[in-house]
Amino acid sequence: MRTWWPLVAVCLGSAVFLLDTTVVTVALPAIGRDLGVPVATLEWVAGGYPLVLAVLVPSAGAIADRVGQRRAYLAGCAVFAAASLGCALAPTAAALVAARIAQGVGGAALAVGGFALLAASYTEPRRRTALGVFFAVNGLAAALGPVVGGLLTDGAGWRWVFALNLPLLAATAVATRAIAATPGRPGGRFDVVGTALFALAAGAATAGLTRAAESADLGTVGLLVVAALAGAAFVAVERRRDGVLDVGLLATAGFGGAIAAAAATSIVFAALLYTSVAVQEGLDPAAAGLALAPFAVASAVTSTVVRRVPPWAAVGGGLLVIAAGCLALDANLTVGLVVSGIGFGVAAPAVASAVLSAAPPERAGAASAAMATARQLGQVLGIGVLGVVYAAGGTAPVGVVAAALTATAGATALRVLRPHPAASRTTLR
């Protein structure tokens, strides 16, 4: 059993930080009623955490390389636990948003440390087995968030959505201490300029899209202009040095296409956020969470049974299936959830395989950080864009727009990834 302690530790930690990207989905109306906050603030409760994750994951990877992956992972557990306690005890909406942002700091350490610990702890064929379990747990944790959130909100109150993290993180820390210490190496650094520019671009884009849901005024336009300028400055600065993201690696068609697909797979979770709000107009949180369960079941089953499909086909085809599911959400909720869950179960592991295969072996850490950043940023921007759509027309156009975005990404992935040998391997894992 000791051989598998690293897998236990990584799966527990990954489950916690991924669960918290979606666990608040069904709890938002209850949070809004209890704290007396508008929908725009609720978007920050949902989106603030993945935004910080997206911003800090690349720099967290560099810090973990310097101090050692095991030490960074344990530090992430501690920060995440303290922030989760802050969420559970938050007296105001502002305190809750601040604690959610602090969760993102700890989550970034868990996100980058887990994959590195697996890579360092196993060799083939055990590594292949460990990665298969890891990706299955990842998909299941993200998909089960609304179900867990609904059951806890209805049964014990929304604060227990965050308190649940404490025993899970305690178990993660115990399992992690059984792993041999991983030494740090010199050279890793915190890219202050790159991180600040990336944070400004992502934060301004999210704030602009959130504000647009209420009014498309000059302030909204100004935020989006700031986002565009900061994004351009980020790319210019990072091209000239070894910084927070490897812009040169992103410029290659195979890797860049896989990273874009990673962002697109998270759009479905943004669609589920607004779908759950509509579902709760006639159901209590527990019933709403269970109503969304078909997505989790379909995703988990699919991710464990689909084998030996070329990653380019699984990525592109999976995204197209997700699009079909999003399109069906308003017509038939269960059918839409099952179809989109199947698509996610096909696409998510294949995206990870395509990303890692398209990157040189010595850049596996940078590739993993870029993938995690893309997934979180895709969810954040999806929440912002679909929030504008939801404010304008309710849930019906949300599914249509989510389907259009995902289908476009799927068609692009089929065209861009197929010519690349790394994306044509006959296995997902």
C-alpha positions in Angstrom: 0.0 0.0 0.0 2.9 2.4 0.8 3.7 2.3 -2.9 0.5 4.0 -3.7 0.6 6.8 -1.0 1.7 9.4 -3.6 -1.3 8.5 -5.7 -3.6 8.8 -2.7 -2.1 12.2 -1.7 -2.3 13.6 -5.2 -5.8 12.4 -5.9 -7.1 13.8 -2.6 -5.5 17.1 -3.1 -6.6 17.4 -6.7 -10.1 16.4 -5.7 -10.3 19.2 -3.2 -9.0 22.0 -5.4 -11.1 20.8 -8.4 -14.2 20.2 -6.3 -14.1 23.9 -5.2 -14.2 25.1 -8.7 -17.8 23.8 -9.1 -19.0 23.0 -5.6 -20.5 26.5 -5.1 -22.6 26.3 -8.2 -25.7 25.1 -6.4 -25.0 27.0 -3.2 -25.0 30.4 -4.8 -28.7 31.3 -4.4 -28.5 30.3 -0.7 -25.3 32.4 -0.2 -27.0 35.3 -1.9 -30.1 35.1 0.3 -28.0 34.7 3.5 -25.5 37.4 2.8 -27.9 39.7 0.9 -25.8 40.1 -2.3 -26.7 40.6 -5.9 -25.9 38.2 -8.8 -22.8 40.2 -9.9 -21.2 39.5 -6.5 -22.2 35.9 -6.7 -20.2 35.7 -10.0 -17.1 36.8 -8.0 -17.8 34.1 -5.4 -17.8 31.5 -8.2 -15.2 33.1 -10.5 -12.7 34.7 -8.0 -11.2 31.3 -7.0 -10.5 29.9 -10.5 -9.2 33.4 -11.6 -6.5 33.4 -8.9 -5.7 29.7 -9.8 -5.3 30.7 -13.4 -3.0 33.6 -12.6 -0.8 31.9 -10.0 -0.4 28.4 -11.3 2.6 29.1 -13.6 4.5 31.0 -10.9 3.6 28.4 -8.3 5.4 25.9 -10.5 8.6 27.9 -10.4 8.4 28.3 -6.6 7.7 24.6 -6.2 10.8 23.8 -8.3 12.9 26.0 -5.9 11.6 24.7 -2.6 10.7 21.1 -3.5 7.4 19.7 -4.7 6.5 17.9 -1.5 7.1 21.0 0.7 5.1 23.2 -1.7 2.3 20.7 -1.8 2.1 20.6 2.0 2.1 24.4 2.1 -0.7 24.4 -0.4 -2.7 22.1 1.9 -2.2 24.5 4.8 -3.1 27.6 2.9 -6.2 26.0 1.4 -7.4 24.7 4.7 -7.1 28.2 6.4 -8.9 29.8 3.4 -11.6 27.2 3.5 -12.2 27.9 7.2 -12.4 31.6 6.3 -15.0 30.8 3.7 -17.0 28.7 6.1 -17.0 31.5 8.8 -17.3 34.5 6.4 -19.7 37.1 7.9 -20.0 39.2 4.7 -19.9 38.8 1.0 -16.6 40.7 0.8 -15.0 38.4 3.4 -16.2 35.4 1.4 -14.8 36.7 -1.9 -11.5 37.4 -0.1 -11.3 33.9 1.4 -12.2 32.4 -2.0 -9.2 34.4 -3.5 -7.0 32.9 -0.7 -8.2 29.5 -1.7 -6.8 30.1 -5.1 -3.4 30.7 -3.6 -3.4 27.3 -1.9 -5.1 25.7 -4.9 -2.3 26.8 -7.2 0.3 25.0 -5.1 -1.9 21.8 -5.1 -2.5 22.1 -8.9 1.2 22.1 -9.9 2.5 20.0 -7.1 0.3 17.0 -7.7 1.3 16.2 -11.2 5.0 16.7 -10.4 4.8 14.3 -7.4 3.2 11.6 -9.6 5.9 12.0 -12.3 8.6 11.8 -9.7 7.1 8.9 -7.7 6.4 6.3 -10.5 8.0 4.8 -13.5 6.3 2.7 -16.2 4.1 0.7 -16.0 2.9 2.0 -12.7 3.0 5.6 -13.9 0.5 4.8 -16.6 -1.8 3.3 -14.0 -1.4 6.2 -11.7 -2.1 8.8 -14.4 -5.2 6.9 -15.5 -6.6 7.0 -11.9 -5.5 10.6 -11.5 -7.4 11.9 -14.6 -10.5 9.9 -13.7 -10.5 11.4 -10.2 -10.0 14.9 -11.7 -13.0 14.6 -14.0 -15.2 13.1 -11.3 -14.3 15.7 -8.7 -15.0 18.6 -11.0 -18.3 17.1 -12.2 -19.5 16.1 -8.8 -19.1 19.6 -7.4 -22.8 20.7 -8.0 -24.1 17.4 -6.5 -22.0 17.7 -3.3 -22.8 21.4 -3.0 -26.5 20.8 -3.3 -26.6 18.0 -0.7 -24.5 20.0 1.8 -26.4 23.3 1.2 -29.8 21.7 1.7 -28.8 19.4 4.6 -26.3 21.4 6.7 -26.1 24.9 5.1 -23.9 26.4 2.5 -21.0 27.0 4.9 -20.4 23.3 5.1 -19.6 23.3 1.4 -16.3 24.9 2.5 -15.9 23.2 5.9 -15.9 19.8 4.1 -12.4 20.6 2.8 -10.9 20.5 6.3 -10.9 16.7 6.9 -10.1 16.0 3.3 -7.0 18.3 3.5 -6.0 16.8 6.8 -6.0 13.3 5.1 -4.1 14.8 2.1 -1.4 16.1 4.4 -1.0 12.8 6.2 -0.7 10.9 2.9 1.8 13.5 1.6 4.1 13.1 4.6 4.5 9.4 3.7 6.1 10.5 0.4 9.9 10.9 0.2 11.0 14.5 0.3 11.7 16.1 -3.1 14.7 18.4 -3.1 14.4 21.8 -4.6 16.7 23.1 -7.3 18.1 26.6 -7.9 16.9 28.7 -10.8 13.2 28.8 -10.1 11.9 32.3 -9.5 8.7 34.3 -9.0 8.1 36.3 -12.2 6.7 39.5 -10.6 6.2 41.5 -13.8 4.7 38.6 -15.8 2.4 37.6 -13.0 1.2 41.2 -12.5 0.5 41.7 -16.2 -1.3 38.3 -16.5 -3.3 39.1 -13.4 -4.2 42.5 -14.7 -5.3 41.1 -18.1 -7.3 38.3 -16.6 -8.8 40.4 -13.8 -9.8 43.3 -16.1 -11.4 40.9 -18.6 -13.4 39.2 -15.9 -14.5 42.4 -14.3 -15.4 43.9 -17.7 -17.5 40.9 -18.7 -19.1 40.9 -15.2 -19.9 44.6 -15.4 -21.3 44.1 -18.9 -24.0 41.9 -17.5 -25.4 45.1 -15.8 -24.4 47.9 -18.1 -22.3 48.3 -21.2 -21.0 51.8 -20.3 -17.6 53.5 -20.7 -16.3 51.8 -17.5 -17.0 48.4 -19.1 -15.2 49.3 -22.3 -12.3 50.7 -20.3 -11.8 47.5 -18.4 -11.8 45.4 -21.6 -9.3 47.9 -23.2 -7.1 47.5 -20.1 -7.4 43.7 -20.5 -6.3 43.8 -24.1 -3.4 46.2 -23.4 -2.2 44.2 -20.4 -2.4 40.9 -22.5 -0.4 42.4 -25.3 2.3 43.7 -22.8 2.4 40.3 -21.1 3.1 38.5 -24.4 5.8 41.1 -25.3 7.5 40.8 -22.0 7.4 37.0 -21.8 8.9 36.6 -25.3 12.1 38.2 -24.0 12.7 35.9 -21.0 12.0 32.7 -19.3 9.0 33.8 -17.4 5.6 32.8 -16.0 4.4 31.1 -19.2 6.5 29.7 -22.1 5.1 31.9 -24.9 7.3 30.2 -27.5 5.8 26.8 -26.6 2.3 28.3 -26.9 3.1 29.5 -30.4 3.5 26.0 -31.8 0.3 24.8 -33.4 0.1 21.4 -31.7 0.7 22.7 -28.2 -1.2 25.9 -28.6 -4.2 24.0 -30.1 -4.2 21.6 -27.2 -4.0 24.5 -24.6 -7.0 26.2 -26.3 -8.9 23.0 -26.2 -8.1 22.7 -22.4 -9.7 26.1 -21.9 -12.8 25.1 -24.0 -13.5 22.0 -21.9 -14.2 24.3 -18.9 -16.9 26.3 -20.7 -19.4 23.5 -19.8 -19.0 24.2 -16.1 -19.8 27.9 -16.7 -23.0 26.8 -18.5 -23.8 24.5 -15.6 -23.5 27.4 -13.2 -26.4 29.3 -14.8 -28.3 26.2 -15.5 -28.3 25.4 -11.8 -29.6 28.8 -10.9 -32.5 28.2 -13.1 -33.1 24.7 -11.8 -33.3 26.0 -8.3 -36.3 28.2 -9.2 -38.4 25.0 -8.6 -36.1 22.7 -6.6 -34.3 22.9 -3.3 -30.4 22.8 -3.4 -30.2 19.0 -2.7 -32.7 18.2 -5.5 -31.0 20.6 -7.8 -27.6 19.0 -7.1 -29.0 15.5 -7.8 -30.7 16.9 -11.0 -27.2 17.8 -12.2 -25.8 14.4 -11.3 -26.2 12.8 -14.7 -23.3 15.0 -15.9 -21.0 13.6 -13.2 -22.0 10.0 -13.8 -21.7 10.2 -17.6 -18.3 11.9 -17.3 -16.9 9.4 -14.8 -18.0 6.3 -16.7 -16.9 7.6 -20.0 -13.4 8.7 -18.8 -12.8 5.1 -17.5 -14.1 3.1 -20.4 -12.9 5.0 -23.5 -9.5 3.7 -24.6 -7.2 3.8 -27.6 -8.6 6.7 -29.4 -6.2 9.2 -31.0 -6.0 12.3 -28.8 -6.8 14.6 -31.8 -10.0 12.7 -32.4 -11.0 12.5 -28.7 -10.3 16.2 -28.1 -12.1 17.5 -31.2 -14.9 14.9 -31.0 -15.4 15.3 -27.3 -15.8 19.1 -27.6 -18.3 18.7 -30.4 -20.3 16.2 -28.1 -20.1 18.7 -25.3 -21.5 21.4 -27.6 -24.4 19.1 -28.5 -25.1 18.6 -24.8 -25.1 22.3 -24.1 -27.5 22.9 -27.0 -29.9 20.3 -25.5 -29.8 21.7 -21.9 -32.8 23.9 -22.3 -34.9 21.4 -24.2 -34.2 18.4 -22.0 -32.0 18.9 -18.9 -31.2 15.2 -18.4 -30.3 14.5 -22.0 -28.2 17.6 -22.2 -26.3 16.7 -19.0 -25.7 13.1 -20.1 -24.5 14.1 -23.6 -22.2 16.9 -22.3 -20.9 14.6 -19.6 -20.0 12.0 -22.2 -18.2 14.6 -24.2 -16.3 15.9 -21.2 -15.3 12.3 -20.2 -13.9 11.8 -23.7 -12.2 15.2 -24.1 -10.6 16.0 -20.7 -8.1 13.1 -20.5 -7.3 13.4 -24.2 -6.5 17.1 -23.7 -4.0 16.3 -21.0 -2.4 13.6 -23.2 -2.2 16.0 -26.2 -0.7 18.8 -24.1 2.0 16.6 -22.5 2.7 14.8 -25.8 3.1 18.1 -27.7 5.7 19.5 -25.2 9.3 18.4 -25.0 9.9 16.1 -22.0 12.1 18.7 -20.3 9.2 21.2 -20.4 6.6 18.8 -18.9 6.3 21.1 -15.8 5.7 24.2 -17.9 3.2 22.2 -20.0 1.2 21.1 -17.0 1.1 24.6 -15.6 -0.1 26.0 -18.9 -2.8 23.4 -19.1 -4.0 24.1 -15.5 -4.0 27.8 -16.2 -6.0 27.4 -19.4 -8.7 25.2 -17.7 -9.2 27.7 -14.9 -9.1 30.7 -17.2 -11.6 29.1 -19.6 -14.0 28.7 -16.7 -13.5 32.2 -15.5 -14.1 33.8 -18.9 -16.9 31.4 -19.6 -18.7 32.6 -16.4 -18.2 36.2 -17.5 -19.3 35.8 -21.1 -22.3 33.6 -20.2 -23.2 35.9 -17.4 -23.8 38.7 -20.0 -25.9 36.2 -22.0 -27.9 35.1 -18.9 -28.6 38.7 -17.9 -29.9 39.5 -21.3 -32.0 36.4 -22.1 -32.0 33.8 -19.3 -30.8 30.2 -19.5 -32.1 29.4 -23.1 -29.4 31.4 -24.9 -26.7 30.4 -22.4 -26.8 26.8 -23.8 -26.7 28.1 -27.4 -23.7 30.4 -26.8 -21.8 27.7 -24.8 -22.5 25.3 -27.6 -21.3 27.7 -30.3 -18.0 28.4 -28.4 -17.4 24.7 -27.7 -18.2 23.6 -31.2 -15.9 26.2 -32.7 -13.1 24.9 -30.4 -13.8 21.3 -31.3 -13.8 21.9 -35.0 -10.5 23.9 -34.7 -9.0 21.1 -32.6 -9.8 18.5 -35.3 -8.2 20.7 -37.9 -5.1 21.8 -35.9 -4.2 18.7 -33.9 -4.6 16.0 -36.5 -1.4 16.8 -38.5 0.8 16.5 -35.4 2.3 13.1 -34.7 2.2 13.6 -30.9 -1.6 14.0 -31.1 -2.1 10.9 -33.2 -0.9 8.3 -30.7 -3.4 5.5 -30.2 -3.9 5.9 -26.5 -5.4 8.6 -24.2 -3.1 7.8 -21.3 
